Amino acid sequence: MYGDMGKSCAPDPNAKREYPYLYAVFCLDSHNTSYFYVREDDTYYWLHSRKDKDDLEVDANDIQLDMFGKPDLSNEWILKEILNV
C-alpha cells in the first residue's frame, strides 16, 4: 500500500515549460492578487485580479534581468508597477 508513495512527488526533469509561464504570485490583500507571467517570446506581464472587477493585464516593460535572464523583483519595483496601473 505504501510502496508507491513519494514516486510521483518529484518533478519531471524532462517536462517542457508551458506558456504563459507563471513566474510569481503576489497577494496584496484579501481582494487583490497580482500574477507575474512570462510569455514564450521571453516578455513579461502582470495580471491583476481584483474582487468584483475585471482582471487587468499590463506589460512589464521596465523590468531588469539578472545575468541568468531572471527578473529582479524588488519590493519597491513591484509596488511602483502595481500602483501605476
Contact map, one row per residue, 1 for C-alpha under 8 A:
1111000000000000000000000000000000000000000000000000000000000000000000000000000000000
1111100000000000000000000000000000000000000000000000000000000000000000000000000000000
1111100000000000000000000000000000000000000000000000000000000000000000000000000000000
1111111000000000000000000000000000000000000000000000000000000000000000000000000000000
0111111100000000000000000000000000000000000000000000000000000000000000000000000000000
0001111111000000000000000000000000000000000000000000000000000000000000000000000000000
0001111111000000000000000000000000000000000000000000000000000000000000000000000000000
0000111111100000000000000000000000000000000000000000000000000000000000000000000000000
0000011111100000000000000000000000000000000000000000000000000000000000000000000000000
0000011111110000000000000000000000000000000000000000000000000000000000000000000000000
0000000111111000000000000000000000000000000000000000000000000000000000000000000000000
0000000001111110000000000000000000000000000000000000000000000000000000000000000000000
0000000000111110000000000000000000000000000000000000000000000000000000000000000000000
0000000000011111000000000000000000000000000000000000000000000000000000000000000000000
0000000000011111100000000000000000000000000000000000000000000000000000000000000000000
0000000000000111110000000000000000000000000000000000000000000000000000000000000000000
0000000000000011111010000000000000000000000000000000000000000000000000000000000000000
0000000000000001111110000000000000000000000000000000000000000000000000000000000000000
0000000000000000111110000000000000000111000000000000000000000000000000000000000000000
0000000000000000011111000000000000001111000000000000000000000000000000000000000000000
0000000000000000111111100000000000001110000000000000000000000000000000000000000000000
0000000000000000000111111000000000111100000000000000000000000000000000000000000000000
0000000000000000000011111000000000111100000000000000000000000000000000000000000000000
0000000000000000000001111100000000111000000000000000000000000000000000000000000000000
0000000000000000000001111110000011110000000000000000000000000000000000000000000000000
0000000000000000000000011111000011100000000000000000000000000000000000000000000000000
0000000000000000000000001111110111000000000000000000000000000000000000000000000000000
0000000000000000000000000111111111000000000000000000000000000000000000000000000000000
0000000000000000000000000011111110000000000000000000000000000000000000000000000000000
0000000000000000000000000011111110000000000000000000000000000000000000000000000000000
0000000000000000000000000001111110000000000000000110000000000000000000000000000000000
0000000000000000000000000011111111000000000000011110000000000000000000000000000000000
0000000000000000000000001111111111100000000000011100000000000000000000000000000000000
0000000000000000000000001111000111110000000001111000000000000000000000000000000000000
0000000000000000000001111100000011111000000001110000000000000000000000000000000000000
0000000000000000000001111000000001111100000111100000000000000000000000000000000000000
0000000000000000000111110000000000111110000111100000000000000000000000000000000000000
0000000000000000001111100000000000011111011110000000000000000000000000000000000000000
0000000000000000001110000000000000001111111110000000000000000000000000000000000000000
0000000000000000001100000000000000000111111000000000000000000000000000000000000000000
0000000000000000000000000000000000000011111000000000000000000000000000000000000000000
0000000000000000000000000000000000000111111100000000000000000000000000000000000000000
0000000000000000000000000000000000000111111110000000000000010000000000000000000000000
0000000000000000000000000000000000011110011111000000000000111000000000000000000000000
0000000000000000000000000000000000011110001111100000000011111000000000000000000000000
0000000000000000000000000000000001111000000111110000000111110000000000000000000000000
0000000000000000000000000000000001111000000011111000001111000000000000000000000000000
0000000000000000000000000000000111100000000001111100001110000000000000000000000000000
0000000000000000000000000000000111000000000000111110111100000000000000000000000000000
0000000000000000000000000000001110000000000000011111111000000000000000000000000000000
0000000000000000000000000000001100000000000000001111100000000000000000000000000000000
0000000000000000000000000000000000000000000000000111110000000000000000000000000000000
0000000000000000000000000000000000000000000000001111111000000000000000000000000000000
0000000000000000000000000000000000000000000000001101111100000000000000000000000000000
0000000000000000000000000000000000000000000000111100111110000000000000000000000000000
0000000000000000000000000000000000000000000001111000011111000000000000000000000000000
0000000000000000000000000000000000000000000011110000001111100000000000000000000000000
0000000000000000000000000000000000000000000011100000000111110000000000000000000000001
0000000000000000000000000000000000000000000111000000000011111000000000000000000000000
0000000000000000000000000000000000000000001111000000000001111110000000000000000010000
0000000000000000000000000000000000000000000110000000000000111110000000000000000000000
0000000000000000000000000000000000000000000000000000000000011111000000000000000000000
0000000000000000000000000000000000000000000000000000000000011111100000110000000000000
0000000000000000000000000000000000000000000000000000000000000111110000110000000000000
0000000000000000000000000000000000000000000000000000000000000011111111110000000000000
0000000000000000000000000000000000000000000000000000000000000001111111110000000000000
0000000000000000000000000000000000000000000000000000000000000000111111000000000000000
0000000000000000000000000000000000000000000000000000000000000000111111000000000000000
0000000000000000000000000000000000000000000000000000000000000000111111100000000000000
0000000000000000000000000000000000000000000000000000000000000000111111110000000000000
0000000000000000000000000000000000000000000000000000000000000011110011111000000000000
0000000000000000000000000000000000000000000000000000000000000011110001111100000000000
0000000000000000000000000000000000000000000000000000000000000000000000111110110000000
0000000000000000000000000000000000000000000000000000000000000000000000011111110000000
0000000000000000000000000000000000000000000000000000000000000000000000001111111000000
0000000000000000000000000000000000000000000000000000000000000000000000000111111100000
0000000000000000000000000000000000000000000000000000000000000000000000001111111110000
0000000000000000000000000000000000000000000000000000000000000000000000001111111111000
0000000000000000000000000000000000000000000000000000000000000000000000000011111111100
0000000000000000000000000000000000000000000000000000000000000000000000000001111111110
0000000000000000000000000000000000000000000000000000000000010000000000000000111111111
0000000000000000000000000000000000000000000000000000000000000000000000000000011111111
0000000000000000000000000000000000000000000000000000000000000000000000000000001111111
0000000000000000000000000000000000000000000000000000000000000000000000000000000111111
0000000000000000000000000000000000000000000000000000000001000000000000000000000011111
